[in-house]
Amino acid sequence: MRNDVISRPDVPVLEHTVADELAAMTEAWDWFENLVGLKGRRMFARVDETAGTYTVCTPVKPGDSFGLAVGVLAGGRYRRVVLEGDPPALYGRIGPAMESLKTLGPWDSERPLVEFYRRHTVVELWVPVS
């Protein structure tokens, strides 16, 4: 698995948090995408393994008024891998790939894991590193 380390700034995001369970995550994505739309949006998910939560989020844009919570997609250093393929098979590869990425070196388990949905067929996975 080819990976690299990136550094990211903090990004204010609109967010919606659910339990880290497949049914809840699927429902959250459907609801969130229908509310904020996809056009011109970057979509992310934060996975807090300690809390057992999954948060779908998108960077705040001027004029956003969806009644959603505002949070922060934490910046810092992340080990990254890029997955490509067609959904839904692509989405089925996310969990195993994230677990493999965590085994490639020390990682900061105090910070959430991140999924960045670059395109319909491309997902970046980020594991926080110190």
Buried (B, 14 or more C-beta within 10 A) or exposed (E): EEBEEEEBEEBEBBBBBBEBEEEBBEEBBEEBBEEBEEEEBBBBBBBBEEEEBBBBBBBBEEEEEEEBEEBEBBEBBBBBBBBEEEEEEBBEBBEEBBEBBBEEEEBEEEBBBBBBBEEEEEBBBBBBBE
